[in-house]
Amino acid sequence: MSLLSPERQRATGPASAASGNADEIAVDLVGLLHRNAPAEEFAARLASVEALPDAMQRKSSLVELVRMAMALRNRLEVHEQRERGMLAVIESAQDLSSRLDLTGLLKAIVRRARNLMGSHLCWLTIYDAASGEFQVVVADGAISDRTGKMTAGRNLGVAGIVMSTRLPFFTPDYLHDNRFVHDAALDDTFRDEGVAALVGAPLMCDDKVIGLLFVADRYHRTHTAINVSILCTLATHAAVAINNANAFAEARAALQNADMARDELERHVRDVQGAAEAHEQLTSLLAKGASLGALCQSVAQLLNGSVLVLDEACQVIGRGCAAGYAGTAADAYAPNDAHSAALARALHESRQAGRSVAAYSAGGELCRVIAVLGGNDVLGAVLLFRHEELREVSLRTFERSSSVIGIVLLSQERVEAGKSREVSALLRTLVSPRQDEPALTRDRAERFGLDLSQPISLLVVEMTQPKPGFWSRRLRADASAGAGLGAMEHVMDEIDGVLAIVCGATKAQDVLEAFSAFARRELGDAYRGVLSRPVQSAAEMPALYAALRRALPVLGRLGMRGSIVGQNEMALYSVLFETHDEASLHTFLHATIGAVMSHDRKRGAELTSTLLAYFDCNQNAKTTAARLGIHVNTVRQRLASTEELLGHWGSASRALEIHVALRLWSLGMARGKAEEDEG
């Protein structure tokens, strides 16, 4: 039996090989070491030496020589393994200093760990504090898709042991190891992968486990301390990479925040500069006496939107739109549209707070409103329509613009007051018991086209908010535009809280129709008034005015709204009921003709209207039948039924009382019909 390699046997011949010369064996072992022969060849040499006869000289020395060669070979293998590990660590350290891509860096570490350990698969997990689980972020060598999506609780499996000890952990047979609590889902994944042996190393950062690095094999295997140590070093590199990435992300976020703060500061500076320029521009326009329309256009351009200026009755008196602004909400505005309630609430809040208020949204545009005040009075409002909400500085610009617009409105109001001062003085002279010299009064009236030498009429109207002074200005504005009262000679102003209009008697009906059209359009039913009978001279005006003022409260007590009544219809009732309230009037009506009214309501009859027509026709049944278009016998039957209900009215005083009550009832019926027609 030869102890030498086949090559050595051919070189020395059979005799030398059989002799087992120690020198030749030593040379052969050196050759094996030189070519880094596998451990199996060294084992074969040892077996050959041990098979020599025991009587052979130096057998024990030869056995020891082979064993020494095997030890040297193992030592060289350990050195090579350490060298490979050091190279892997050095390459990993170089990646740490040169690569910024965290995912790519972690993939490189996982790949090196797998190759260095000679394992089937390797993966790295990171701890998620929110879920309390380790989640796989990188995997290499996996067969199943589930491996790259694994999660492990911090108290389960190898993760639980490493988390608690902060030390690496090794198991040669994971699925059958009872040193830890198993996770059923994780075990299923390992069965799919065929995992047997497993090593886990912690990723440490500030004494905290932030992740785990695993290598696994599909057979039972043990690892040397050097391998586990190198795996821990690579895990430390991964922890450093993750920590650096987090620090870099925080630094980048801080830099972004700094950039955002700088950009915000720059925007604020631009806004402040723009606000200063806007204030200067508005002030310059105001100083130059710019019109309300020019101011509206300037504000709209500054704020990139549409602007409306409203008066006290929410009517548009000025508007402007920025060039290129695409919006229709301003054009669609109407005083009594679907947004009027929201606008009213916003204006109320604006008056209380002294700031602008978001009123409503329409068609993708936001309407912001601010009340325009002059002292304690509300002059109107400014509406701004935009697609986006204003920034704080722009908001201040809008609110400051309302002050400028308020100055313009006050100025217009003063100009208007100056123009109407003479008209007001003339009206007060006409209705005052102490009238000026008639000739002087006639001269002043002629300057306004009013001829006091001809019969004149007086219209007195009571209104709700806004005050009559506002409506007198609106009516004068209509007149100056040639609309409504524009073509009619008259004087008009507020006197003692009511609107008074004096005109020629021949124009009275035209004035009444023009005012009624304006009132229906602008006031709805929030007014009531009395038109006087013609008087021949201005000297009769004080008494006429007093009579009309007595009639207005009676209309209020009757509940009349949205109509003008002739003085002739109200004369008797003003005298009889001017000191009574609405309840007293109803008491009088029910006491006088209540039975007839109740009968008509219950049976749908017309006894009340027939009785009124009978009195108006001088108690003539035939004339009454002709007026009502019914047979005279029908009239007599109704009168008989009425007399049964009211009793005999043959006396003059009883007839007058019933006739007055019927006329009051007719006024109430006229009011109800008007309201029904409007509805």
C-alpha positions as CSV (number, residue, x, y, z in Angstrom):
1,M,0.0,0.0,0.0
2,S,1.4,3.3,-1.1
3,L,1.3,6.5,1.1
4,L,2.3,8.7,-1.8
5,S,0.2,10.4,-4.3
6,P,0.0,8.7,-7.8
7,E,2.4,11.4,-9.2
8,R,5.0,10.6,-6.5
9,Q,4.6,6.9,-7.0
10,R,5.4,7.2,-10.7
11,A,8.5,9.4,-9.9
12,T,10.0,7.1,-7.2
13,G,8.9,3.7,-8.3
14,P,7.1,1.0,-6.4
15,A,9.8,0.2,-4.0
16,S,10.1,3.7,-2.6
17,A,6.4,4.1,-2.4
18,A,5.9,0.9,-0.6
19,S,8.6,1.8,1.8
20,G,6.7,4.8,3.1
21,N,9.8,7.0,3.3
22,A,9.1,9.8,5.7
23,D,10.8,12.4,3.5
24,E,8.7,11.6,0.5
25,I,5.6,11.6,2.6
26,A,6.5,15.1,3.9
27,V,7.1,16.3,0.4
28,D,3.7,15.0,-0.6
29,L,2.0,16.7,2.3
30,V,3.7,20.0,1.4
31,G,2.4,19.6,-2.1
32,L,-1.1,19.1,-0.8
33,L,-0.8,22.2,1.3
34,H,0.6,24.2,-1.6
35,R,-2.3,23.4,-3.9
36,N,-4.8,23.9,-1.1
37,A,-6.1,20.4,-1.4
38,P,-9.4,19.6,0.1
39,A,-9.7,18.0,3.6
40,E,-10.7,14.7,2.1
41,E,-7.2,14.2,0.5
42,F,-5.6,14.8,3.9
43,A,-8.0,12.4,5.5
44,A,-7.0,9.8,2.9
45,R,-3.3,10.2,3.6
46,L,-4.0,9.8,7.3
47,A,-5.9,6.6,6.7
48,S,-3.1,5.2,4.6
49,V,-0.5,5.9,7.3
50,E,-2.6,4.4,10.0
51,A,-3.1,1.3,7.9
52,L,0.7,0.5,7.8
53,P,1.8,-2.4,9.9
54,D,2.4,-1.5,13.6
55,A,5.8,-3.1,13.4
56,M,6.9,-0.7,10.8
57,Q,9.5,1.8,12.0
58,R,8.5,5.4,12.5
59,K,4.8,4.7,11.9
60,S,3.8,6.9,14.8
61,S,6.0,9.7,13.5
62,L,4.4,9.4,10.1
63,V,0.9,9.6,11.7
64,E,1.8,12.7,13.6
65,L,3.3,14.2,10.5
66,V,0.0,13.8,8.6
67,R,-2.0,15.2,11.5
68,M,0.3,18.2,11.7
69,A,-0.3,18.8,8.0
70,M,-4.0,18.5,8.6
71,A,-3.9,21.0,11.5
72,L,-1.8,23.4,9.3
73,R,-4.3,23.0,6.5
74,N,-7.2,23.8,9.0
75,R,-5.3,26.8,10.3
76,L,-4.7,28.1,6.8
77,E,-8.5,27.6,6.1
78,V,-9.3,29.6,9.2
79,H,-7.0,32.4,8.1
80,E,-8.5,32.4,4.7
81,Q,-12.0,32.6,6.2
82,R,-10.9,35.5,8.4
83,E,-9.4,37.2,5.4
84,R,-12.6,36.8,3.5
85,G,-14.6,38.1,6.5
86,M,-12.2,41.1,6.8
87,L,-12.5,41.8,3.1
88,A,-16.3,41.6,3.4
89,V,-16.2,44.0,6.4
90,I,-13.9,46.4,4.6
91,E,-16.1,46.4,1.5
92,S,-19.1,47.0,3.7
93,A,-17.3,49.8,5.4
94,Q,-16.4,51.3,2.1
95,D,-20.0,51.1,1.0
96,L,-21.0,53.0,4.1
97,S,-18.8,55.9,3.2
98,S,-19.6,56.0,-0.5
99,R,-23.2,54.9,-1.0
100,L,-26.2,57.0,0.0
101,D,-28.9,54.6,-1.3
102,L,-30.0,52.8,1.9
103,T,-31.9,50.0,0.1
104,G,-28.9,49.3,-2.2
105,L,-26.5,49.3,0.7
106,L,-28.6,46.9,2.7
107,K,-28.9,44.6,-0.3
108,A,-25.1,44.6,-0.6
109,I,-24.7,43.7,3.1
110,V,-27.2,40.9,2.9
111,R,-25.6,39.5,-0.2
112,R,-22.1,39.6,1.4
113,A,-23.4,37.9,4.6
114,R,-24.9,35.1,2.6
115,N,-21.8,34.5,0.5
116,L,-19.5,34.8,3.4
117,M,-21.5,32.3,5.5
118,G,-22.1,30.1,2.5
119,S,-25.7,30.0,3.4
120,H,-28.8,29.4,1.3
121,L,-30.6,32.6,2.1
122,C,-30.3,35.8,4.1
123,W,-32.6,38.6,5.1
124,L,-32.7,41.8,7.1
125,T,-35.6,43.1,9.2
126,I,-36.2,46.6,10.7
127,Y,-38.3,47.1,13.9
128,D,-41.5,49.2,13.4
129,A,-42.4,50.7,16.8
130,A,-45.9,51.6,15.6
131,S,-46.8,47.9,14.9
132,G,-44.4,46.4,17.4
133,E,-43.1,44.0,14.7
134,F,-39.9,43.3,12.7
135,Q,-40.5,43.7,9.0
136,V,-38.4,42.3,6.2
137,V,-36.9,45.0,4.0
138,V,-34.2,43.0,2.1
139,A,-34.0,39.3,1.3
140,D,-31.5,37.3,-0.9
141,G,-31.7,33.6,-2.0
142,A,-35.4,33.2,-1.1
143,I,-37.6,30.8,-3.0
144,S,-41.0,31.8,-1.7
145,D,-42.5,35.3,-2.2
146,R,-43.7,35.1,1.4
147,T,-40.1,35.3,2.7
148,G,-39.7,38.9,1.5
149,K,-42.9,39.9,3.3
150,M,-42.3,38.2,6.7
151,T,-43.1,40.0,9.9
152,A,-42.2,38.8,13.4
153,G,-43.4,40.0,16.8
154,R,-40.8,41.3,19.2
155,N,-41.6,38.5,21.7
156,L,-41.8,35.6,19.2
157,G,-39.2,33.3,17.6
158,V,-35.5,34.2,17.4
159,A,-36.4,37.8,17.3
160,G,-37.8,37.6,20.8
161,I,-34.6,36.1,22.2
162,V,-32.3,38.6,20.3
163,M,-34.5,41.5,21.4
164,S,-34.3,40.5,25.0
165,T,-30.6,39.5,25.2
166,R,-29.2,41.9,22.5
167,L,-26.9,39.1,21.5
168,P,-26.7,36.9,18.4
169,F,-28.6,33.6,18.5
170,F,-28.0,30.3,16.7
171,T,-30.2,27.3,16.2
172,P,-29.3,24.2,14.1
173,D,-33.0,23.2,13.8
174,Y,-35.4,26.1,14.0
175,L,-38.7,24.3,13.6
176,H,-38.0,21.8,16.4
177,D,-36.2,24.2,18.8
178,N,-38.3,24.7,22.0
179,R,-36.1,27.4,23.5
180,F,-38.4,30.2,22.3
181,V,-42.1,30.8,21.5
182,H,-42.9,30.0,17.9
183,D,-44.9,32.1,15.5
184,A,-47.3,29.9,13.5
185,A,-47.3,32.1,10.4
186,L,-43.5,32.4,10.5
187,D,-43.1,28.6,10.9
188,D,-45.3,28.1,7.8
189,T,-43.0,30.4,5.8
190,F,-39.9,28.6,7.0
191,R,-41.4,25.2,6.0
192,D,-42.1,26.6,2.5
193,E,-38.4,27.7,2.3
194,G,-37.2,24.5,3.9
195,V,-35.2,26.4,6.5
196,A,-33.4,24.3,9.1
197,A,-30.4,26.1,10.6
198,L,-30.7,29.8,11.5
199,V,-28.5,32.5,12.9
200,G,-29.8,35.9,13.9
201,A,-27.6,39.0,14.8
202,P,-29.0,42.2,16.2
203,L,-28.7,45.7,14.6
204,M,-27.8,47.9,17.5
205,C,-28.1,51.7,17.7
206,D,-27.7,53.5,21.1
207,D,-28.2,50.2,23.0
208,K,-31.5,49.6,21.1
209,V,-32.2,46.8,18.7
210,I,-33.5,48.5,15.6
211,G,-33.4,45.4,13.4
212,L,-32.1,41.8,12.8
213,L,-29.8,40.2,10.2
214,F,-30.5,36.5,9.6
215,V,-28.7,33.8,7.6
216,A,-30.4,30.4,7.1
217,D,-29.6,27.0,5.6
218,R,-31.8,24.2,4.4
219,Y,-29.9,21.6,6.4
220,H,-28.7,21.2,9.9
221,R,-25.6,23.2,10.4
222,T,-23.3,24.8,13.0
223,H,-21.4,28.0,12.6
224,T,-18.0,29.0,14.0
225,A,-17.6,31.9,16.4
226,I,-15.7,33.7,13.7
227,N,-18.6,33.5,11.3
228,V,-21.1,34.7,13.9
229,S,-18.7,37.5,14.8
230,I,-18.4,38.7,11.2
231,L,-22.2,38.4,10.8
232,C,-22.5,40.7,13.9
233,T,-20.1,43.2,12.3
234,L,-22.1,43.3,9.1
235,A,-25.2,43.7,11.2
236,T,-23.6,46.7,12.9
237,H,-22.8,48.2,9.5
238,A,-26.4,47.8,8.6
239,A,-27.4,49.5,11.8
240,V,-25.0,52.4,11.1
241,A,-26.4,52.6,7.5
242,I,-30.0,52.8,8.8
243,N,-29.1,55.3,11.5
244,N,-27.2,57.4,9.0
245,A,-30.1,57.2,6.6
246,N,-32.5,58.4,9.4
247,A,-30.1,61.2,10.3
248,F,-29.8,62.1,6.7
249,A,-33.6,62.1,6.3
250,E,-33.9,64.3,9.4
251,A,-31.3,66.7,8.1
252,R,-33.0,66.8,4.8
253,A,-36.3,67.4,6.4
254,A,-34.8,70.2,8.5
255,L,-33.2,71.6,5.4
256,Q,-36.6,71.5,3.6
257,N,-38.2,73.1,6.6
258,A,-35.6,75.8,6.5
259,D,-36.2,76.3,2.8
260,M,-39.9,76.4,3.4
261,A,-39.4,79.0,6.2
262,R,-37.2,81.1,4.0
263,D,-39.8,80.8,1.1
264,E,-42.5,81.8,3.6
265,L,-40.5,84.7,4.8
266,E,-39.9,85.8,1.2
267,R,-43.6,85.5,0.5
268,H,-44.4,87.5,3.6
269,V,-42.0,90.2,2.6
270,R,-43.5,90.3,-0.9
271,D,-47.0,90.4,0.7
272,V,-46.1,93.2,3.0
273,Q,-44.5,95.1,0.1
274,G,-47.6,94.4,-2.0
275,A,-49.8,95.6,0.8
276,A,-47.8,98.8,1.1
277,E,-48.1,99.4,-2.6
278,A,-51.8,98.6,-2.6
279,H,-52.3,101.1,0.3
280,E,-50.4,103.7,-1.6
281,Q,-52.3,103.0,-4.8
282,L,-55.7,103.3,-3.1
283,T,-54.7,106.4,-1.2
284,S,-53.5,108.0,-4.4
285,L,-56.8,107.2,-6.2
286,L,-58.7,108.6,-3.2
287,A,-56.6,111.8,-3.3
288,K,-57.2,112.2,-7.0
289,G,-61.0,111.9,-6.4
290,A,-61.4,108.6,-8.3
291,S,-64.9,107.3,-8.8
292,L,-66.3,104.3,-7.0
293,G,-66.0,102.2,-10.1
294,A,-62.3,103.0,-10.5
295,L,-61.7,102.0,-6.9
296,C,-63.6,98.8,-7.3
297,Q,-61.5,97.9,-10.4
298,S,-58.3,98.7,-8.6
299,V,-59.2,96.5,-5.6
300,A,-60.3,93.7,-7.9
301,Q,-57.0,93.9,-9.7
302,L,-54.9,93.9,-6.5
303,L,-56.7,90.9,-5.1
304,N,-57.2,89.0,-8.4
305,G,-61.0,88.6,-8.1
306,S,-64.3,90.3,-8.6
307,V,-65.6,93.1,-6.4
308,L,-69.1,94.4,-5.7
309,V,-70.1,97.4,-3.6
310,L,-73.6,97.3,-2.2
311,D,-75.7,100.0,-0.6
312,E,-77.8,99.8,2.5
313,A,-80.5,97.8,0.6
314,C,-77.9,95.3,-0.8
315,Q,-78.2,96.8,-4.3
316,V,-75.1,96.9,-6.4
317,I,-73.7,100.5,-6.8
318,G,-70.2,99.7,-7.9
319,R,-68.3,96.7,-9.4
320,G,-64.9,95.7,-10.7
321,C,-63.2,92.5,-12.1
322,A,-59.5,91.7,-12.4
323,A,-58.2,91.2,-16.0
324,G,-58.3,87.5,-16.8
325,Y,-60.3,86.5,-13.8
326,A,-62.7,83.7,-14.7
327,G,-65.7,83.8,-12.4
328,T,-69.4,84.3,-12.7
329,A,-70.6,84.6,-9.1
330,A,-70.4,88.4,-9.0
331,D,-72.5,88.7,-12.2
332,A,-75.0,86.2,-10.7
333,Y,-75.5,88.2,-7.5
334,A,-79.0,89.4,-6.7
335,P,-80.2,91.1,-3.5
336,N,-82.8,88.5,-2.7
337,D,-81.3,85.3,-4.1
338,A,-80.6,82.0,-2.4
339,H,-77.5,83.4,-0.6
340,S,-79.2,86.5,0.9
341,A,-79.7,84.9,4.3
342,A,-76.0,83.8,4.5
343,L,-74.9,87.3,3.3
344,A,-77.1,88.9,6.0
345,R,-75.5,86.8,8.7
346,A,-72.0,87.5,7.5
347,L,-72.7,91.3,7.4
348,H,-74.0,91.1,10.9
349,E,-70.9,89.3,12.1
350,S,-68.7,91.8,10.2
351,R,-70.4,94.8,11.8
352,Q,-69.8,93.3,15.2
353,A,-66.2,92.2,14.7
354,G,-65.1,95.0,12.4
355,R,-63.5,92.4,10.2
356,S,-64.3,90.7,6.9
357,V,-66.3,87.4,7.0
358,A,-66.6,84.5,4.6
359,A,-70.3,84.6,3.5
360,Y,-70.9,81.7,1.1
361,S,-69.5,79.7,-1.8
362,A,-71.1,79.6,-5.3
363,G,-69.8,77.9,-8.4
364,G,-66.4,77.3,-6.9
365,E,-65.9,80.9,-5.8
366,L,-65.8,82.1,-2.2
367,C,-67.6,85.3,-1.3
368,R,-66.0,87.3,1.4
369,V,-67.9,90.4,2.7
370,I,-67.1,93.3,5.0
371,A,-69.5,96.0,6.2
372,V,-68.8,99.6,5.3
373,L,-69.4,101.8,8.3
374,G,-69.6,105.6,8.6
375,G,-69.7,106.5,12.3
376,N,-72.6,104.5,13.7
377,D,-74.4,104.1,10.4
378,V,-74.0,101.3,7.8
379,L,-73.2,102.8,4.4
380,G,-73.1,99.5,2.6
381,A,-70.9,96.5,2.1
382,V,-68.0,95.3,-0.1
383,L,-68.1,91.7,-1.6
384,L,-65.0,90.0,-2.9
385,F,-65.3,86.8,-5.1
386,R,-62.2,84.6,-5.5
387,H,-61.5,81.0,-6.3
388,E,-59.1,80.8,-3.3
389,E,-59.1,82.2,0.2
390,L,-57.0,85.3,0.9
391,R,-53.6,85.1,2.6
392,E,-53.4,87.1,5.9
393,V,-51.7,90.2,4.4
394,S,-54.1,90.2,1.4
395,L,-57.0,90.0,3.8
396,R,-55.8,93.1,5.5
397,T,-55.6,94.8,2.1
398,F,-59.2,93.9,1.4
399,E,-60.3,95.2,4.8
400,R,-58.3,98.4,4.4
401,S,-59.9,98.9,1.0
402,S,-63.3,98.9,2.6
403,S,-62.3,102.0,4.6
404,V,-61.2,103.8,1.4
405,I,-64.6,102.9,-0.2
406,G,-66.3,104.0,2.9
407,I,-64.7,107.5,2.5
408,V,-66.0,107.7,-1.1
409,L,-69.5,106.6,0.0
410,L,-69.5,109.2,2.8
411,S,-68.3,111.8,0.3
412,Q,-71.1,110.9,-2.1
413,E,-73.6,111.0,0.7
414,R,-72.4,114.5,1.7
415,V,-72.7,115.7,-1.9
416,E,-76.1,114.2,-2.1
417,A,-77.1,115.8,1.2
418,G,-75.9,119.2,-0.1
419,K,-78.0,118.8,-3.2
420,S,-81.1,117.8,-1.2
421,R,-80.7,120.4,1.5
422,E,-82.7,123.0,-0.4
423,V,-85.3,120.4,-1.3
424,S,-85.6,119.4,2.3
425,A,-85.9,123.0,3.4
426,L,-88.6,123.6,0.8
427,L,-90.6,120.6,1.9
428,R,-90.3,121.5,5.6
429,T,-91.5,125.0,4.8
430,L,-94.5,123.6,2.9
431,V,-95.7,121.3,5.7
432,S,-94.8,123.6,8.6
433,P,-97.5,125.7,10.2
434,R,-95.1,128.6,10.1
435,Q,-94.7,129.0,6.4
436,D,-92.3,131.5,4.8
437,E,-93.4,134.4,2.7
438,P,-95.6,132.8,-0.1
439,A,-93.8,134.6,-2.9
440,L,-90.4,133.4,-1.6
441,T,-91.8,129.8,-1.3
442,R,-93.1,130.0,-4.8
443,D,-89.8,131.1,-6.2
444,R,-87.9,128.3,-4.4
445,A,-90.5,125.7,-5.7
446,E,-90.1,127.0,-9.3
447,R,-86.4,126.3,-9.2
448,F,-87.4,122.6,-8.8
449,G,-90.1,122.8,-11.5
450,L,-93.0,122.8,-9.0
451,D,-95.7,125.4,-9.7
452,L,-97.5,126.3,-6.5
453,S,-100.0,128.4,-8.3
454,Q,-101.6,125.2,-9.5
455,P,-103.3,122.5,-7.4
456,I,-100.8,120.2,-5.7
457,S,-100.9,116.8,-4.1
458,L,-98.9,115.2,-1.3
459,L,-97.8,111.5,-1.0
460,V,-96.6,110.3,2.4
461,V,-95.0,106.9,2.7
462,E,-94.0,105.0,5.8
463,M,-91.2,102.4,5.4
464,T,-89.2,99.9,7.4
465,Q,-85.4,99.6,7.5
466,P,-83.4,101.1,5.8
467,K,-84.6,104.6,6.7
468,P,-86.7,106.7,4.3
469,G,-83.7,109.0,3.7
470,F,-81.9,106.1,2.0
471,W,-84.9,105.4,-0.3
472,S,-85.3,109.1,-1.1
473,R,-81.7,109.0,-2.4
474,R,-82.4,105.9,-4.4
475,L,-85.5,107.5,-5.9
476,R,-83.5,110.7,-6.8
477,A,-80.8,108.4,-8.4
478,D,-83.6,106.8,-10.5
479,A,-85.0,110.2,-11.4
480,S,-81.6,111.5,-12.4
481,A,-81.2,108.5,-14.7
482,G,-84.5,109.3,-16.3
483,A,-86.4,106.3,-14.8
484,G,-89.6,106.2,-12.8
485,L,-90.0,109.7,-11.4
486,G,-87.4,111.2,-13.7
487,A,-89.8,112.8,-16.1
488,M,-92.2,114.2,-13.5
489,E,-91.8,117.6,-11.7
490,H,-91.8,117.0,-8.0
491,V,-89.9,117.6,-4.8
492,M,-89.1,114.7,-2.5
493,D,-87.2,114.0,0.8
494,E,-87.5,112.5,4.3
495,I,-89.6,114.4,6.8
496,D,-90.0,113.3,10.4
497,G,-89.2,109.6,9.5
498,V,-91.5,109.4,6.5
499,L,-91.0,109.9,2.8
500,A,-92.8,112.9,1.4
501,I,-93.4,113.7,-2.3
502,V,-95.1,116.9,-3.4
503,C,-96.2,117.2,-7.1
504,G,-98.7,118.9,-9.3
505,A,-102.2,117.4,-8.9
506,T,-102.4,116.6,-12.6
507,K,-99.2,114.4,-12.2
508,A,-100.3,112.7,-8.9
509,Q,-101.5,109.5,-10.5
510,D,-98.4,109.2,-12.6
511,V,-96.2,109.8,-9.5
512,L,-98.2,107.2,-7.6
513,E,-97.8,104.6,-10.4
514,A,-94.0,105.3,-10.7
515,F,-93.4,105.1,-7.0
516,S,-95.5,101.9,-6.7
517,A,-93.5,100.2,-9.4
518,F,-90.2,101.2,-7.7
519,A,-91.6,100.0,-4.3
520,R,-92.7,96.7,-5.6
521,R,-89.3,96.2,-7.1
522,E,-87.2,97.4,-4.2
523,L,-89.3,97.2,-1.1
524,G,-91.6,94.2,-1.6
525,D,-94.4,94.9,0.9
526,A,-92.4,96.8,3.5
527,Y,-94.2,100.1,3.1
528,R,-97.6,101.8,3.4
529,G,-98.7,105.2,2.3
530,V,-101.5,107.8,1.7
531,L,-102.0,110.0,-1.3
532,S,-103.8,113.3,-0.6
533,R,-106.6,114.9,-2.4
534,P,-105.6,117.9,-4.5
535,V,-105.3,121.3,-2.6
536,Q,-105.5,124.7,-4.3
537,S,-102.7,126.4,-2.5
538,A,-99.6,125.8,-0.4
539,A,-101.3,127.3,2.6
540,E,-103.4,124.1,2.9
541,M,-100.3,121.9,3.0
542,P,-99.7,121.9,6.8
543,A,-103.2,120.7,7.6
544,L,-103.0,118.2,4.7
545,Y,-99.7,116.8,6.0
546,A,-101.1,116.5,9.5
547,A,-104.2,114.6,8.2
548,L,-102.0,112.1,6.2
549,R,-99.7,111.5,9.2
550,R,-102.9,110.7,11.2
551,A,-103.9,108.2,8.6
552,L,-100.6,106.3,8.6
553,P,-101.0,104.7,12.1
554,V,-104.5,103.7,11.1
555,L,-103.2,101.8,8.1
556,G,-100.7,100.1,10.4
557,R,-103.4,99.1,12.9
558,L,-105.4,97.7,10.0
559,G,-102.3,95.6,9.1
560,M,-102.0,97.1,5.6
561,R,-98.6,96.6,3.9
562,G,-97.4,97.2,0.3
563,S,-100.1,99.6,-0.8
564,I,-100.9,103.3,-1.2
565,V,-104.4,104.4,-0.1
566,G,-106.2,107.6,-1.2
567,Q,-106.9,110.2,1.5
568,N,-110.6,110.2,0.7
569,E,-110.7,106.5,1.7
570,M,-109.0,107.2,5.0
571,A,-110.4,110.6,6.1
572,L,-113.3,109.3,8.3
573,Y,-111.2,106.4,9.7
574,S,-108.3,108.7,10.6
575,V,-110.5,110.9,12.7
576,L,-112.4,108.0,14.3
577,F,-109.5,105.6,15.0
578,E,-106.3,107.5,15.1
579,T,-106.0,107.0,18.8
580,H,-106.9,103.3,18.7
581,D,-104.7,100.3,18.4
582,E,-105.1,97.3,16.0
583,A,-106.9,95.3,18.7
584,S,-109.5,98.1,19.2
585,L,-110.2,98.2,15.4
586,H,-110.8,94.4,15.4
587,T,-113.0,94.7,18.4
588,F,-115.1,97.4,16.6
589,L,-115.4,95.3,13.5
590,H,-116.4,92.2,15.3
591,A,-118.9,94.0,17.5
592,T,-120.5,95.8,14.5
593,I,-120.4,93.2,11.6
594,G,-118.7,90.2,13.2
595,A,-121.8,88.0,12.8
596,V,-122.0,88.6,9.0
597,M,-118.2,88.1,8.5
598,S,-118.4,84.8,10.5
599,H,-121.4,83.6,8.4
600,D,-119.5,84.3,5.2
601,R,-116.4,82.5,6.4
602,K,-118.3,79.4,7.5
603,R,-120.7,79.1,4.4
604,G,-118.6,80.8,1.7
605,A,-121.4,83.4,1.3
606,E,-121.1,87.1,0.2
607,L,-123.4,88.8,2.6
608,T,-120.8,91.3,3.7
609,S,-119.8,92.5,0.2
610,T,-123.5,92.7,-0.8
611,L,-124.3,94.8,2.3
612,L,-121.4,97.2,1.5
613,A,-122.5,97.6,-2.1
614,Y,-126.0,98.3,-0.8
615,F,-124.8,101.1,1.4
616,D,-122.5,102.5,-1.3
617,C,-125.5,102.6,-3.7
618,N,-127.6,104.7,-1.2
619,Q,-129.5,101.6,0.0
620,N,-131.0,101.0,-3.5
621,A,-131.5,97.3,-4.2
622,K,-131.8,97.6,-8.0
623,T,-128.7,99.7,-8.3
624,T,-126.9,97.2,-6.0
625,A,-128.0,94.3,-8.1
626,A,-126.8,96.0,-11.3
627,R,-123.4,96.7,-9.7
628,L,-122.9,93.2,-8.4
629,G,-124.4,91.6,-11.6
630,I,-127.0,89.6,-9.8
631,H,-130.9,89.5,-9.6
632,V,-132.6,92.1,-7.4
633,N,-134.4,89.3,-5.6
634,T,-131.0,87.8,-4.7
635,V,-130.0,91.1,-3.2
636,R,-133.2,91.3,-1.1
637,Q,-132.7,87.7,0.1
638,R,-129.1,88.5,1.2
639,L,-130.2,91.7,2.9
640,A,-132.9,89.8,4.8
641,S,-130.3,87.3,5.9
642,T,-128.0,90.1,7.0
643,E,-130.7,91.8,9.0
644,E,-131.4,88.6,10.8
645,L,-127.7,88.5,11.8
646,L,-127.2,92.2,12.6
647,G,-130.6,93.4,13.6
648,H,-132.5,96.3,12.1
649,W,-130.3,99.2,10.8
650,G,-133.1,101.6,9.9
651,S,-131.7,104.4,12.2
652,A,-129.2,106.8,10.7
653,S,-126.6,106.3,13.5
654,R,-126.8,102.5,13.2
655,A,-126.5,102.6,9.4
656,L,-123.4,104.9,9.6
657,E,-121.7,102.6,12.2
658,I,-122.3,99.6,10.0
659,H,-121.2,101.4,6.8
660,V,-118.0,102.6,8.5
661,A,-117.3,99.0,9.7
662,L,-117.9,97.7,6.2
663,R,-115.5,100.2,4.7
664,L,-112.8,99.2,7.2
665,W,-113.5,95.6,6.3
666,S,-113.1,96.4,2.6
667,L,-109.7,98.0,3.2
668,G,-108.6,94.8,5.0
669,M,-110.0,92.7,2.2
670,A,-108.1,94.8,-0.4
671,R,-104.9,94.3,1.6
672,G,-105.5,90.5,1.8
673,K,-106.1,90.4,-2.0
674,A,-102.9,92.3,-2.7
675,E,-100.9,89.9,-0.5
676,E,-102.6,86.9,-2.3
677,D,-101.7,88.4,-5.7
678,E,-98.1,88.9,-4.7
679,G,-97.9,85.4,-3.3
